[in-house]
């Protein structure tokens, strides 16, 4: 996996992609800035991804780890890919209440 994508955690819910662009662009050219939103509410989930055009710039931007952005001390690290699960969810897509005998 390329090491030009950073994970930014502990992000203030009010922080915008523009805020991140302003903070991270000082280290080099950015490909993408994406604040992750909750599907149901449309609000920030408190983390984002910042992708640089090259790995050296991303490495330099790791120095922002622990710095304040929008009033919170952010966590910055190289993004790692989470393994995707294939197949159905373990709870069957329901809230997993009861004994599993559902009649709808």
C-alpha positions in Angstrom: 0.0 0.0 0.0 1.2 3.5 -0.8 2.3 5.6 2.2 1.0 8.9 0.9 -2.4 8.6 2.6 -2.8 9.8 6.2 -5.4 9.0 8.8 -6.4 12.0 10.9 -8.3 11.1 14.1 -9.7 12.9 17.1 -11.0 15.5 14.7 -13.4 18.1 16.0 -16.8 17.5 14.6 -16.8 21.1 13.3 -13.6 20.7 11.3 -14.0 20.9 7.6 -12.1 19.7 4.6 -11.0 23.3 4.0 -9.5 23.4 7.6 -7.6 20.2 6.8 -6.4 21.5 3.4 -5.1 24.6 5.1 -3.2 22.7 7.7 -1.8 19.9 5.6 -1.0 21.7 2.3 1.9 23.4 4.0 3.7 20.1 3.6 3.1 19.6 -0.1 0.5 19.1 -2.9 -2.7 17.2 -1.8 -4.6 14.7 -4.0 -7.6 14.4 -1.7 -9.0 15.5 1.6 -12.0 13.5 2.9 -13.8 14.0 6.2 -15.8 10.9 6.9 -19.5 11.5 7.5 -22.1 9.4 9.2 -24.5 8.0 6.5 -27.6 8.6 8.6 -27.0 12.0 10.1 -24.5 13.5 7.6 -22.3 14.7 10.5 -18.6 14.2 10.8 -17.6 10.9 12.4 -14.5 12.6 13.9 -11.9 11.4 11.5 -10.6 12.0 8.0 -8.1 10.9 5.3 -5.6 13.2 3.7 -3.8 12.0 0.6 -0.6 13.6 -0.7 0.8 13.5 -4.2 4.0 11.9 -2.8 5.1 9.9 0.2 7.8 12.3 1.4 5.3 15.1 1.9 3.0 12.7 3.8 5.9 11.6 6.0 6.6 15.3 6.8 3.0 15.9 7.7 3.1 13.3 10.4 4.7 16.1 12.5 1.1 17.4 12.9 0.4 14.5 15.3 -0.7 15.9 18.6 -1.1 19.5 17.2 -4.4 21.4 17.8 -6.9 21.8 14.9 -10.3 23.4 15.6 -9.7 23.1 19.3 -8.7 19.4 19.5 -5.4 17.6 19.5 -5.5 15.5 16.3 -3.9 12.1 15.8 -2.1 11.7 12.5 -0.7 8.4 11.2 -0.1 6.6 7.9 -3.4 5.1 6.9 -3.6 1.3 6.8 -6.2 -0.6 4.9 -8.7 -2.4 7.0 -9.5 -5.9 5.8 -13.0 -5.9 4.2 -15.3 -8.7 5.3 -17.1 -10.5 2.6 -20.4 -12.1 3.0 -23.3 -11.3 5.2 -23.0 -9.4 8.5 -22.8 -11.7 11.6 -26.0 -10.3 13.0 -27.9 -11.0 9.8 -28.3 -7.3 9.2 -30.7 -6.9 12.1 -30.1 -5.7 15.6 -29.5 -9.2 16.8 -32.3 -9.2 19.4 -34.2 -12.2 20.4 -33.6 -15.8 19.6 -33.2 -15.4 15.8 -36.6 -16.6 14.9 -37.9 -13.6 13.1 -41.2 -13.5 11.3 -41.9 -10.4 9.3 
